[in-house]
Amino acid sequence: MTLPRHHLELLSPARDTEIGREAVLHGADAVYIGGPAFGARTKADNSVADIAGLTAFAHRFGARIFVTVNTILHDTELEPARRYIHELYDAGVDALIVQDMGILELDIPPIALHASTQCDIRTVEKAKFLGEAGFSQLVLARELTLQQIAQMRAAVNPHVPLEYFVHGALCVAFSGNCYISEAHTGRSANRGSCSQECRLPYTLEDAQGRVVAFDKHLLSMKDNNQSDNLAALIDAGIRSFKIEGRYKDMAYVKNVTAHYRTLIDGILEQRPELAAASHGKCTYTFTPDPDKTFNRSNTDYFATGRKMDIGAFDAPAHVGLQLGVVTRVAAEWFEISAGETMANGDGLTWMHKREVKGVQANVVKKVGDVWRITPNVAMHELQGLVVGTPISRNRDHAWELTLTKKSSERRIPIDIRFSETATGLALTLSDTTGAIGAATIEHAPDPAQNAERAEASLRENLGKLGNTIFSAGNVTVDWSQPWFVRASAINALRREAVEKLEANRIERMPKWTRAESSLPPAHYPETSLTYLANVYNVAARDFYAKHGVKLIADAYEAHTEAGEVPVMVTKHCLRWSFNLCPKQAKGVQGVQGQVRAEPMTLISGSDRLTLKFDCKPCEMHVMGKMRPNILRSPPPSLVSAISSATPIKFYAKRPAAALTS
């Protein structure tokens, strides 16, 4: 089973299982999280036992748990990966997010597989193929426009949901097609160890060596925010709305999840033909505001077309929301004009010589129309803080303090029916999924002295669901006459009925299984693959060969010969950003012939990266050296655990009866 076509799924990230639980409580329909191995965020791992606990918790609300198994695998990792996937299946995990096609060739249980954004799904042909190859959900490229998404939806198997990133940090490269970290530091992004070279400052030179931009973060993107495009994304065919952030903290996940839950619920109220993918309504102790937690300013990227202002060139840090300007500077404090209320502990920022400077406000005091700030460091250490400097707040201490406490409650409304039996009383609880929990108790009839008060008291007691995940909806009392019913009897009935309702809800939870691949096998859109396909093991080779690919190059991480290749392929174009694109100059008299900026060069320290521009698809290629690699050998963490001499044929598919654990 896959996500029903009328369901909308809010998918939140979790660095750990505690954050995962809060994501569910703040409205997530699904949570994605990393396990102890093979995840593209090596510092965000969790034990299988902890993930099993999170899965059980999420299932109480009908929410799902996805585990990232989205690194490319070395030959020697195939068998450990196979065993690991069995463990995740036994733990109850609903789906795996994968990049390596070799996983589809392993003997694994019928767990649902989602094609990661690292599969670089940006053409209709590739999306259609993956929808026929055994994937239950496709995570589309972030660079797609609404029109391109609609074209994919029209071509892909209608039973395969489309997923799209709606919020969070943006990789400047097409995901899966970035090797700059591996090239410069030996840390492969496709192996979970990205060094974030894109967030470094660079100088851009044109073909004549003239400086176009000096010491700017030219490959750093603003953060994705599709808040204004949700309805359009739904109309284009998106059903799973993904928030980036498996390295983000608890406050970020609570806040952004609550923000999108509120927006999606608003859409669901207006469109009754659609429904949430899980159960329960959330109430919050705070007002969600994504601008108050980490962001590099916002962009909707390419969803509504190419724009000039997608880059966070000045700083890859969280600058925050502008408060006002410095009005006075003294020996121990400074004052700013700010309309918003401030508090001790607020974090303040300003720009100085292309750098973000910041300080914590130790003591905040309102003085007339301004705020007097005593910082937590000496005033002479605050570079660039002079009268007239714009000040922003990147930490609202009072607001964040709310998020350190219980900040959401998620309740599933249920119908309650109280009735008589031949020997006592009965209580039946039911929810909108059809799940039922019923309990009976023997109870001697004792007419109530005050009929009206007795029924009112009974209804009140029946609705006391405070320690459960439920809230009272319709309460029906069906009795021949008002009886006196002891509170202890009502409590016993409610306790048993709630337990049975929860158990029945779990029993009825859909089993999300792996999609069947088409027979005969679908043909891959191309017959040859370069290193950009990230083929790193024999099982992946077998997969592509089975689907008609004739020539298959090794992954960048496996190459043993040096040479210049694109180490980053991106839709972001620096010629466009600085008005040097011939398409921009077209029709402008006296300009068209002067736009001869190529080749351009990015410079960072001793690294010089040539930029090449492929104008037909409107892409930029960052050229770098393909240096000989050592990753043909297993990573050190696995060398001691497995033998590199294990025959490769052990990994290949075998009949089910031959499976070993």
C-alpha positions in Angstrom: 0.0 0.0 0.0 1.1 3.6 -0.7 -0.1 6.9 0.4 -3.7 7.3 -0.8 -4.1 9.9 -3.5 -6.4 12.1 -1.5 -4.1 12.2 1.6 -1.7 15.1 2.3 1.4 14.1 4.3 3.5 16.5 6.3 7.0 14.9 6.6 9.3 16.3 9.4 13.0 15.6 10.1 14.4 14.2 13.4 18.0 14.3 14.5 17.0 11.9 17.3 14.0 10.0 18.6 13.1 12.6 21.2 12.8 15.2 18.4 10.9 12.7 16.4 8.3 12.3 19.1 7.9 16.1 19.3 7.5 16.3 15.5 4.6 13.9 15.7 3.1 15.8 18.7 3.4 19.0 16.7 1.5 17.6 13.7 3.8 15.6 11.5 2.1 12.8 9.5 5.5 11.2 9.0 9.0 11.5 10.3 12.3 10.7 8.7 15.3 9.8 10.8 18.7 8.2 10.5 19.7 4.9 11.9 23.1 3.7 13.1 24.5 3.3 9.5 24.3 4.3 5.8 22.5 7.6 6.4 23.5 10.8 4.5 23.9 12.6 7.8 26.6 10.7 9.7 26.2 12.7 12.9 22.4 12.1 13.1 22.3 8.4 13.9 20.0 6.4 16.2 19.9 2.8 17.4 17.4 0.4 15.9 15.8 -0.1 19.3 15.2 3.6 19.7 13.7 3.8 16.2 11.4 0.9 17.1 10.2 2.9 20.1 9.6 6.0 18.0 7.7 3.9 15.4 5.4 2.5 18.0 4.7 6.0 19.3 4.0 7.4 15.8 1.7 4.6 14.9 -0.6 5.5 17.8 -1.5 8.6 15.8 -1.4 6.8 12.4 1.9 8.5 11.6 4.7 6.8 9.7 8.5 6.5 10.3 10.9 6.6 7.4 14.6 5.7 7.9 17.3 7.1 5.7 19.5 4.5 4.1 20.6 6.9 1.4 24.4 6.6 1.0 25.9 4.8 -1.9 27.2 1.5 -0.8 30.6 -0.2 -1.3 30.6 -3.9 -2.4 31.6 -4.9 1.1 28.7 -3.0 2.6 25.9 -4.8 0.7 25.5 -7.7 3.1 25.6 -5.6 6.2 23.1 -3.3 4.6 20.8 -6.2 3.8 20.9 -7.5 7.4 20.4 -3.9 8.7 17.3 -3.5 6.5 15.8 -6.7 7.9 16.4 -5.2 11.4 14.5 -2.0 10.5 11.7 -4.0 9.0 11.4 -6.1 12.2 11.4 -2.8 14.2 8.2 -1.8 12.4 9.7 1.0 10.2 7.3 2.0 7.4 9.7 2.9 4.6 13.4 3.4 3.7 14.6 6.4 1.8 17.4 5.1 -0.5 19.7 6.4 -3.2 21.7 3.3 -4.2 19.9 1.2 -6.8 21.8 -1.8 -5.6 19.4 -2.1 -2.7 16.6 -3.1 -5.0 18.8 -6.1 -6.0 19.3 -7.4 -2.5 17.2 -10.1 -0.6 15.3 -7.7 1.6 11.8 -7.9 3.2 8.9 -6.2 1.4 9.5 -2.8 3.1 8.5 0.3 1.1 11.3 2.0 -0.6 11.3 5.8 -1.4 13.6 7.2 -4.0 15.7 9.8 -2.3 16.2 13.3 -3.7 19.8 12.2 -4.3 18.4 10.0 -7.1 18.3 13.4 -8.9 14.7 13.1 -10.1 14.3 16.1 -12.4 13.1 14.6 -15.7 9.7 13.1 -16.6 11.5 10.1 -18.0 13.4 9.3 -14.9 10.4 9.8 -12.6 8.3 7.5 -14.8 11.1 4.9 -14.7 11.5 4.9 -10.9 7.8 4.7 -10.5 7.9 1.4 -12.4 11.1 0.1 -10.9 9.8 -0.7 -7.4 9.7 2.6 -5.5 6.6 3.5 -3.4 7.3 7.2 -3.3 9.5 9.7 -5.2 11.3 12.6 -3.6 11.6 15.1 -6.5 14.5 17.5 -7.2 14.2 20.8 -5.4 14.8 22.7 -8.6 11.6 21.7 -10.3 8.9 24.3 -11.3 5.2 23.8 -10.6 4.8 23.1 -14.3 7.5 20.4 -14.4 5.9 18.7 -11.3 2.5 18.6 -13.0 4.1 17.0 -16.1 5.7 14.3 -13.9 2.4 13.7 -12.1 0.7 13.1 -15.4 3.4 10.6 -16.5 4.1 8.7 -13.3 2.1 5.7 -12.1 -0.8 7.4 -10.2 -0.3 5.1 -7.3 3.2 6.4 -6.6 3.0 9.6 -4.5 5.3 12.5 -5.3 7.2 14.2 -2.4 8.8 17.7 -2.5 10.9 19.7 -0.1 8.9 22.7 1.1 11.2 24.1 3.8 14.8 24.3 5.0 18.4 24.5 3.8 19.0 24.1 0.0 21.9 22.2 -1.5 23.1 24.4 -4.4 23.8 21.4 -6.5 21.4 18.9 -7.9 21.2 16.5 -5.0 23.5 13.5 -5.7 25.5 15.5 -8.2 27.9 17.3 -5.9 31.5 16.1 -5.5 33.2 19.2 -4.4 33.5 18.0 -0.8 35.1 14.7 -1.9 37.4 16.6 -4.3 38.7 19.1 -1.7 38.5 17.2 1.6 38.0 13.5 0.7 34.6 13.6 2.5 31.9 12.3 0.2 28.5 13.9 0.3 27.1 10.7 -1.2 28.7 8.8 1.7 27.2 11.0 4.3 30.2 13.3 5.1 29.6 16.5 3.2 32.1 19.3 4.4 29.7 22.0 3.1 32.2 23.6 0.7 29.3 25.5 -0.7 29.0 27.7 2.4 32.6 29.0 2.1 33.4 32.5 0.7 34.6 32.7 -2.9 35.9 35.3 -5.2 34.5 35.3 -8.8 36.6 36.4 -11.7 35.6 36.8 -15.4 37.6 35.7 -18.4 39.9 38.7 -18.2 40.7 38.2 -14.5 38.5 41.1 -13.4 36.8 40.6 -10.0 33.0 40.3 -10.4 32.4 39.5 -6.7 35.0 39.5 -3.9 34.9 37.1 -0.9 31.2 36.3 -1.1 29.4 33.1 -0.3 28.6 32.6 -3.9 27.5 29.0 -3.7 25.3 29.5 -0.6 21.6 29.5 -1.2 18.9 31.1 0.9 16.6 28.7 2.7 13.6 27.1 1.0 10.2 28.3 2.0 7.1 27.2 0.0 4.5 28.5 2.5 2.8 30.5 -0.2 2.9 27.7 -2.8 1.3 24.8 -0.9 -2.1 25.0 -2.7 -0.3 25.2 -6.1 1.9 22.3 -5.2 -1.2 20.2 -4.3 -2.7 21.1 -7.6 0.5 20.1 -9.4 0.4 16.7 -7.8 2.5 16.8 -4.6 1.1 14.8 -1.7 4.1 14.6 0.7 5.5 17.9 1.9 9.0 17.5 3.3 10.8 19.7 5.8 14.6 19.6 5.6 16.6 19.5 8.8 18.0 16.2 10.3 20.8 18.3 11.9 18.3 20.9 13.3 17.4 21.3 16.9 14.2 20.6 18.8 12.9 24.2 18.6 13.3 24.3 14.8 11.4 21.1 14.3 8.6 22.1 16.7 8.2 25.5 15.1 8.4 24.6 11.4 6.3 21.5 11.8 3.6 23.5 13.6 3.8 26.2 10.9 3.1 23.8 8.0 0.6 21.8 10.0 -1.4 25.0 10.5 -1.2 25.9 6.8 -2.1 22.4 5.6 -5.0 22.2 8.0 -6.3 25.5 6.6 -6.2 24.0 3.1 -8.0 20.8 4.3 -10.8 22.9 5.7 -11.4 24.5 2.3 -10.9 21.2 0.3 -13.0 18.4 1.8 -12.0 16.0 -1.0 -8.5 15.9 0.7 -7.5 14.5 4.1 -4.6 14.4 6.5 -2.4 11.3 6.3 -2.5 10.8 10.0 -4.9 11.5 12.9 -5.5 14.1 15.5 -5.7 17.8 16.0 -2.9 19.9 17.5 -3.1 22.9 19.8 0.0 25.0 20.5 1.2 27.1 23.4 3.1 29.4 20.9 2.5 31.0 17.6 4.5 29.3 14.9 6.8 31.5 13.0 9.6 30.0 10.8 11.4 33.3 10.6 12.2 33.0 14.3 14.3 29.8 14.0 17.4 29.2 11.9 17.2 30.4 8.3 19.3 32.2 5.8 16.4 34.3 4.6 13.8 32.7 2.4 13.3 31.8 -1.3 10.8 29.6 -3.1 13.8 28.7 -5.3 12.6 27.7 -8.8 9.0 26.6 -8.0 7.6 29.7 -9.7 10.5 30.4 -12.1 14.1 31.5 -12.0 14.8 34.6 -9.8 17.8 36.8 -9.1 17.7 36.7 -5.3 18.1 33.0 -4.4 21.6 33.3 -3.0 22.7 34.0 0.6 25.9 35.6 -0.7 26.5 37.9 2.3 26.4 35.2 5.0 25.4 31.6 5.4 24.4 32.2 9.0 21.1 33.0 10.7 20.9 36.8 10.7 17.4 37.0 12.1 14.7 39.6 11.8 15.6 43.2 11.8 14.6 45.1 15.0 15.8 48.6 14.4 19.0 50.6 14.3 21.7 51.7 16.9 20.8 55.1 18.3 23.5 55.5 20.9 26.8 53.8 22.0 28.2 54.2 25.5 31.1 52.6 27.4 29.1 49.7 28.8 25.9 49.6 26.7 24.2 50.6 23.5 20.7 51.6 22.6 18.5 50.6 19.7 15.1 51.7 18.4 12.9 48.6 18.3 9.2 48.3 18.1 9.1 44.7 19.4 9.5 43.7 23.1 13.0 42.5 24.0 14.2 40.3 26.8 17.4 39.3 28.6 19.2 36.6 26.6 18.1 37.8 23.2 20.7 37.2 20.4 21.5 40.3 18.3 23.3 40.5 14.9 24.7 43.1 12.5 26.8 43.2 9.4 30.4 44.4 9.5 32.8 44.1 6.4 30.7 41.3 4.8 30.6 39.3 8.0 27.8 38.7 10.5 28.7 39.9 13.9 26.7 38.9 17.0 26.3 39.3 20.7 24.0 38.2 23.5 22.0 40.8 25.4 22.8 40.2 29.1 20.5 42.9 30.4 17.7 44.6 28.4 16.0 47.7 29.7 13.4 50.0 28.1 14.4 53.6 28.3 11.8 55.9 26.8 11.3 54.9 23.2 14.5 52.8 22.9 16.0 49.6 24.4 19.2 49.8 26.3 21.3 46.7 25.8 24.2 45.6 28.1 26.0 42.9 26.2 27.7 39.8 27.6 31.1 41.0 26.4 33.0 44.3 26.6 31.7 47.0 24.3 35.2 47.4 22.6 34.9 43.9 21.3 31.8 44.7 19.3 33.3 45.4 15.8 31.3 47.7 13.6 28.7 48.6 16.1 28.2 52.3 15.6 25.2 54.7 15.5 23.0 53.9 12.5 24.0 50.2 12.3 20.9 48.1 11.5 20.3 45.5 14.3 18.6 42.1 13.9 17.5 39.5 16.4 18.4 35.9 15.6 17.4 34.6 19.0 14.1 35.6 20.7 14.8 34.3 24.1 11.3 34.6 25.5 9.8 32.9 22.5 12.4 30.1 22.5 11.9 29.5 26.2 8.3 28.5 25.4 9.6 25.8 23.0 11.8 24.3 25.7 8.6 23.3 27.6 5.6 21.3 26.5 4.4 23.3 23.6 1.8 21.1 21.8 -1.0 18.7 22.5 -2.2 16.3 19.8 -5.6 14.7 20.4 -7.7 12.3 18.3 -11.4 13.1 18.6 -13.6 10.0 19.3 -17.2 9.3 19.7 -18.3 7.9 23.1 -21.4 5.8 23.6 -22.5 4.8 27.1 -25.3 2.2 27.4 -26.9 -0.5 29.6 -26.5 -4.2 29.4 -28.5 -7.0 31.1 -26.2 -7.1 34.0 -24.5 -3.7 34.1 -23.0 -1.0 31.9 -21.1 -0.7 28.6 -18.9 1.9 27.0 -18.0 2.0 23.3 -15.4 4.3 21.9 -14.9 4.8 18.1 -12.8 7.0 15.8 -13.1 8.1 12.2 -11.0 5.2 10.9 -13.6 2.7 12.2 -11.5 1.5 15.1 -13.5 0.5 18.2 -12.8 -0.1 21.8 -15.6 -1.6 24.0 -15.8 -2.5 27.6 -18.5 -3.7 30.0 -18.8 -3.9 33.8 -21.4 -5.4 36.1 -23.2 -2.8 38.0 -26.2 -3.0 40.2 -29.0 -0.5 39.2 -29.4 2.3 41.6 -31.8 5.1 40.4 -30.4 8.6 40.5 -31.9 11.0 43.0 -31.4 13.9 40.6 -31.9 12.7 37.0 -30.7 15.9 35.2 -27.6 16.2 37.4 -26.8 12.5 37.1 -26.6 12.6 33.3 -24.6 15.9 33.2 -22.1 14.4 35.7 -21.9 11.1 33.7 -21.2 13.0 30.4 -18.5 15.1 32.2 -16.8 12.0 33.6 -16.9 10.1 30.3 -15.1 13.0 28.6 -12.2 13.0 31.0 -9.6 11.6 28.6 -6.7 13.8 29.9 -4.1 11.0 30.2 -4.8 9.6 26.7 -4.3 10.6 23.1 -8.0 11.1 22.6 -10.5 13.9 23.0 -14.3 13.6 23.4 -16.4 14.2 20.4 -20.0 13.1 20.4 -21.1 11.7 23.7 -24.2 9.5 23.6 -25.9 8.2 26.8 -28.4 5.4 26.0 -30.1 4.2 29.2 -33.7 3.4 30.2 -33.5 5.9 33.1 -30.8 7.9 34.8 -28.8 5.8 37.2 -26.4 6.6 39.9 -23.0 5.4 38.5 -19.9 5.4 40.7 -16.9 7.4 39.4 -14.7 4.3 39.9 -17.0 2.3 37.6 -16.7 5.0 34.8 -13.0 5.1 35.2 -12.6 1.4 34.9 -14.8 1.3 31.8 -12.9 4.2 30.2 -9.5 2.7 31.0 -10.4 -0.7 29.4 -12.1 0.9 26.4 -9.2 3.2 25.7 -6.7 0.4 25.8 -8.8 -1.7 23.4 -9.3 1.3 21.1 -5.6 1.9 20.9 -4.9 -1.8 20.2 -7.5 -1.8 17.5 -6.1 1.3 15.9 -2.7 -0.4 15.7 -4.2 -3.5 14.2 -5.9 -1.4 11.6 -2.7 0.5 10.7 -2.0 0.0 7.0 1.0 -2.0 6.2 3.2 0.0 3.9 4.8 -2.6 1.6 7.3 -2.4 -1.3 5.8 -1.6 -4.7 6.0 -4.3 -7.4 8.4 -3.5 -10.2 7.0 -3.8 -13.7 7.5 -7.0 -15.8 9.3 -7.1 -18.0 11.7 -4.6 -16.4 11.2 -1.0 -17.5 14.0 0.4 -19.6 16.1 3.1 -18.1 15.8 6.4 -20.1 19.5 6.2 -21.1 21.8 3.4 -22.3 25.0 4.7 -20.8 25.8 6.2 -17.5 28.6 8.5 -16.4 30.0 8.9 -12.9 27.0 11.2 -12.1 24.9 8.0 -11.7 26.9 7.2 -8.5 27.3 3.4 -9.3 29.6 2.2 -6.5 28.8 -1.5 -6.3 28.1 -4.7 -8.3 24.5 -4.8 -7.3 23.8 -1.3 -8.7 25.5 -2.4 -11.9 23.3 -5.4 -12.0 20.2 -3.2 -11.5 21.1 -0.9 -14.4 22.1 -3.7 -16.7 18.8 -5.4 -16.1 17.0 -2.2 -17.1 18.9 -1.9 -20.4 22.0 0.2 -19.6 25.0 -0.9 -21.7 27.8 1.3 -20.5 28.2 2.1 -16.8 31.0 4.3 -15.4 32.2 4.0 -11.8 31.1 6.5 -9.2 33.3 9.5 -8.6 34.2 8.0 -5.2 35.6 4.9 -7.0 37.7 6.5 -9.7 41.4 5.8 -9.8 42.4 8.2 -12.7 42.7 11.9 -12.4 41.1 14.5 -14.7 38.9 17.6 -14.8 35.2 17.0 -14.5 32.1 18.8 -13.1 32.4 18.5 -9.3 29.1 20.3 -9.0 26.1 20.5 -11.4 23.6 23.2 -10.4 20.6 25.2 -11.6 22.1 28.2 -9.8 23.9 30.4 -12.3 26.4 33.1 -11.3 26.2 34.7 -14.7 22.5 35.2 -14.1 23.0 36.4 -10.6 25.3 39.2 -11.8 23.4 40.1 -14.9 26.0 38.6 -17.2 23.7 36.0 -18.9 23.2 36.5 -22.7 19.5 35.7 -22.2 19.3 38.8 -19.9 21.1 41.0 -22.3 19.0 39.9 -25.3 17.4 42.8 -26.9 19.3 45.4 -24.9 21.1 47.7 -27.4 24.8 47.7 -27.1 24.9 45.0 -24.4 24.4 41.6 -26.2 27.8 41.5 -27.8 29.6 42.6 -24.6 28.4 39.6 -22.5 31.5 37.5 -22.8 32.2 36.5 -19.2 32.9 32.8 -19.9 35.1 31.2 -18.7 34.6 32.4 -15.2 36.6 31.3 -12.2 35.7 30.7 -8.5 38.6 31.2 -6.2 38.9 30.0 -2.5 42.4 30.0 -1.1 44.5 27.9 -3.5 41.5 26.3 -5.1 40.5 27.6 -8.5 37.3 26.2 -10.0 36.4 26.9 -13.6 32.7 27.6 -14.3 31.1 26.3 -17.5 27.6 27.1 -18.5 25.2 24.8 -20.3 22.6 27.3 -21.5 20.1 24.9 -23.1 19.0 23.4 -19.7 20.1 26.5 -17.9 22.8 24.9 -15.7 26.2 25.8 -14.3 29.0 23.2 -14.0 31.7 23.8 -11.4 34.8 22.1 -12.8 37.4 20.4 -10.6 39.9 17.6 -10.5 38.8 14.0 -10.3 41.7 12.8 -8.1 42.5 9.1 -7.5 40.5 7.8 -4.6 41.0 5.1 -2.0 37.3 4.3 -1.3 37.4 1.1 -3.3 38.3 -0.2 0.1 35.6 -0.4 2.8 35.4 2.5 5.2 37.5 2.0 8.4 34.4 1.5 10.6 33.4 -1.5 8.6 36.8 -3.1 7.9 36.9 -4.7 11.3 33.3 -5.9 11.2 33.2 -7.7 7.8 35.7 -9.4 5.6 36.5 -7.8 2.3 37.1 -11.3 0.9 33.4 -12.2 1.2 32.2 -13.4 -2.2 30.2 -10.8 -4.0 27.7 -13.5 -5.1 26.6 -13.7 -1.5 24.9 -10.4 -1.9 22.9 -11.2 -4.9 19.2 -12.2 -4.8 18.5 -15.7 -3.8 15.2 -17.6 -3.4 13.3 -16.7 -0.2 14.0 -20.1 1.3 17.7 -19.3 1.2 17.6 -16.1 3.2 19.9 -15.9 6.2 19.9 -13.4 9.0 
